[in-house]
Amino acid sequence: MNPTRAAAVLLGVLLWTVLPAGAESPVNFSGTWELDRSRSVLPARASAFSPDMTLVIHHNGATVKIERQIRLMGMRRSTSSIYYTDGRETSNVNARGDTVISRSRWEGVALLTTSKSTLTLDGKTQTVEATDVKKLAENGKVLVVDSTVHLSGQDAPERTHLVFVRK
């Protein structure tokens, strides 16, 4: 076997063994997570309401399904969203009924999700662009979600820091 062919075969074997391992999720977010309001920084418009929020996450391979259960002012709401960690685009409907287009990808052990939607307030349509960074902390007992939301016409984006504890 000539040296060029041997190098090509060796490279093929290395890629065959290394690439599947790289496709594995660096962490798994599966579980039931309850919002710890005392450790969280909620959006200014929501802090007066102080909602109870639970996330039920099913994470299998590149698919992450998140059910958000919110209890606010005696009412309960639940929404479900699906995300793909391999960068595929997803379309989900939020609690207001708006369509949200998202893409997620790994940045080390953090899952970065960027999304875009429109929002109509007082008859005026605005674009909403958001970035969420999800990561586990405290040996997998805590899920931290840092979000930046920019509403068109707003000078500065709004930032939140949500801390969820595994139930």
N, C-alpha and C positions, 0 to 999 in steps of 0.2 A: 504494500500500500504506500503510495507516495505521500510525502509530508503534508501537502496541501489538502489531500483527501482525508488524511488522518485528523488534521486540525478541524476540518468541516464536520467530521463525524463526532469528534469530542465536543465541539461547540453545540451541535444538535442535542447530544446527550445532556449536557449541562443545562441548556434551555428547557428541555423536557422535564428535568427534575426540579429546577429552580422556579419556573413560572407558575406551576400549580400551587406551590407553597405561598407565593406572593399573592395569589388570588384569595387566600384565606383572610377572614376578617381579623384585624389585630385584637379586637375585643368583641364581646357579645353583650348587647344592651338588654337582653330579654329579662323580664321581670315586671313586678308591680312597684311603682314608684310614687311616693306621696310628697307633695310640695311642703318644704319646710320654710314657712313664711318668715321665720325669725332670722334665717340665714340668706334670704333672697332679697333682691332689689327688683321690685315690680315696676311696670310702667307707671308713670305719674298718673295717668287717667284711671288706672285700675287700683292704685293703692288705697283709695278711699273705700272700695268695695271689699277688698281682702278676700278673694275667692279661695275656695278649697279646690285643689286640683290633684287628680291622680292620673298617672300615665300607665297604661298596660302595654308593654312592648313585647312583640314576638319578632325575634331577630334570627333569621335562618339564612345562612350564606350571604348573598348580596341583597336579600330582601329584608326590609325593616318595616313592620306594620306597627303603627302607633295609634292607640285609642286614647283620646283625651276625655276624661270625665271631669266636668266642672260643676261645682255647686256654688251658686251665687244668688244671694238674696232669696233663699228658699227654693230656687229653681235648679233643676239638674239638666245638664246638656252633655251630649256625648258626640264626638266626631272621630272618624277613623281616617287615617292617611297611610299611604304606602310610599316608600322611598327605596331606591336602588343605590347601593353603595358603589356601583361600578360606573357612575356618571350618566346612566340613562335618565332621560327626562320623564317626569311623572306629572300627572294632572290630578289634583285633589280638590275637593270642595271644602271650604272652611265653614265655621259655625254661622256666618252671615249669609252663606249660600254663594259666595264668590269663588271663582275658579282660581286656583293657585298652581302655577307651573314651577317645578323645582328640579334641581339636580344635586346629587350628593356624591361626595368622594372622600376618601381617607386622606388625612394629613397626619401621618404617624399613627397615634392611637386615638386621635380625635376625628369625629365625623363632621365634615363641613357641608352644610346645605345652603344653597343660594336659591332664592325664590322671587317670583314676580307675580303681581296680581293688580287688579284695579279695585278701587273702592269708591262708592258714590255716597257722599255726605252732603246733605242739604242741596241736592240736585247737581252737585259738582263732582265730576269724575276725576279721581287722582290715581296716580301710579304708586304702588307700594313695592319697594325692593327690600328684601330682608336677607340676612346672613345669620345662620345659627351654627354654633360650634358645640357639639355634644361630646362629653368625655366622662369617664369614670374616675372616681377619686376614693380615697380612704379604703383601699383594697377591694374595690367593687361594691362598696356599701352605699355609695353616694353617686348620683348622676348630676352633673353640672351642665346647664345649658346657658351659654352666653349668646345673646341675640343683639343684633343691630338692625333697626328698622328705619328706613328713610322713606318718607312720604313726599311726593312731588309738591313743591311749593314751600317745603319746610327747610329752614336754614341748616339745622343740624339734625343728624339722625338721633333716634332714641335708643338707649341701650338698657338691656335688662340682664340680670344675673339670677337665674333660677336654680335652686338647690333642691333636689329630690332625694329622699331617703328610701332605700329598699324596704318594702314591707315583708 
